[in-house]
Amino acid sequence: MTALAVIFERPEHLILGAVPLAAAGDADVVVDIDWTGISTGTEKLLYFGRMPAFPGMGYPLIPGYEAVGRVRAAGDAAGVAVGQRVFVPGARWSGPVRGLFGAAASCVVVPGSRVIPVDESWGEKSILLSLAATAYHAVAIGLPELVVGHGVLGRLIARIGVAMGCAPVVWERQPARFDGAIGYVVTDPDADTRRDYARICDASGDSGILDALVARLARGGEIVLAGFYEARIGFDFAPAFIREARFRIATEFSPADLAAVVALVQDGKLSLDGLLTHQAPVAEMGQAYRTAFTDPHCLKMVLDWRSRS
């Protein structure tokens, strides 16, 4: 069996190509994909060839860890029912094309233990579960008083923070991204005079931002790095020393984080509304990727695989 997949043949060159599916075992499911999201973090770095050294890195590759589809077939030990709508955080592939992270395809084979059953009513919004789990993992380190960046990740961090009992300030410089706040305030950093934040969560991906954030910390304050950074990160020692600053990195989400955000959405404590701003059929993926990476009005681009040929 083969599937159509987004293939980054080399930086800034992508095609929609046929790729052999990996053989499905007793613990695996075969999922027909309906929607995939385009990541403006790691996927953008892969697209432009700026991804730092990473396990499994290399071209050609199939990206994608934000997919939703329906189970077509399931092994006896997969633990998932045929016909179930599921979220797929990645997939494996055989042959010369690498799966990093492998879910941007018309059909995938993945262990049943990795997929997450989702409510039918969530539709394409289910692709946001990876980012929501990433946000939850960062917030679980400690509730933020300041969130930097009002893209999708920053909005999810702020929304989860509100759901967990805080009301963070959110910094954003793009006027196009000031709207959409739910239970928190968005402001330009130049309009914020506060310099005693106990915990700052950075979702900007800006490798040169630490000195500006250290200047806003309270003594003993903490900066949590929730984005993915392409360049070396550094900071001036003296201001950090004076504040006895702490730095933490929020790494990849865990299955427990995914389960937690699914529960928050099911309980109505976390809304995924208003975050998917653009959608395109997979046949128009070239323009879709360019829009996702260059248009500040595009918070999240969704590729629709349902009309695939």
Secondary structure as GFF3:
##gff-version 3
##sequence-region A 1 309
A	DSSP	beta_strand	2	10	.	.	.	ID=ss1
A	DSSP	beta_strand	13	20	.	.	.	ID=ss2
A	DSSP	beta_strand	28	38	.	.	.	ID=ss3
A	DSSP	alpha_helix	42	48	.	.	.	ID=ss4
A	DSSP	beta_strand	61	62	.	.	.	ID=ss5
A	DSSP	beta_strand	67	74	.	.	.	ID=ss6
A	DSSP	beta_strand	85	88	.	.	.	ID=ss7
A	DSSP	beta_strand	98	99	.	.	.	ID=ss8
A	DSSP	beta_strand	107	111	.	.	.	ID=ss9
A	DSSP	beta_strand	116	117	.	.	.	ID=ss10
A	DSSP	three_ten_helix	120	128	.	.	.	ID=ss11
A	DSSP	alpha_helix	129	141	.	.	.	ID=ss12
A	DSSP	beta_strand	146	148	.	.	.	ID=ss13
A	DSSP	alpha_helix	152	163	.	.	.	ID=ss14
A	DSSP	beta_strand	169	171	.	.	.	ID=ss15
A	DSSP	three_ten_helix	175	177	.	.	.	ID=ss16
A	DSSP	beta_strand	185	187	.	.	.	ID=ss17
A	DSSP	three_ten_helix	189	191	.	.	.	ID=ss18
A	DSSP	beta_strand	197	202	.	.	.	ID=ss19
A	DSSP	alpha_helix	210	214	.	.	.	ID=ss20
A	DSSP	beta_strand	217	225	.	.	.	ID=ss21
A	DSSP	alpha_helix	237	243	.	.	.	ID=ss22
A	DSSP	beta_strand	246	249	.	.	.	ID=ss23
A	DSSP	alpha_helix	255	266	.	.	.	ID=ss24
A	DSSP	beta_strand	278	281	.	.	.	ID=ss25
A	DSSP	three_ten_helix	282	284	.	.	.	ID=ss26
A	DSSP	alpha_helix	285	294	.	.	.	ID=ss27
A	DSSP	beta_strand	301	304	.	.	.	ID=ss28
###
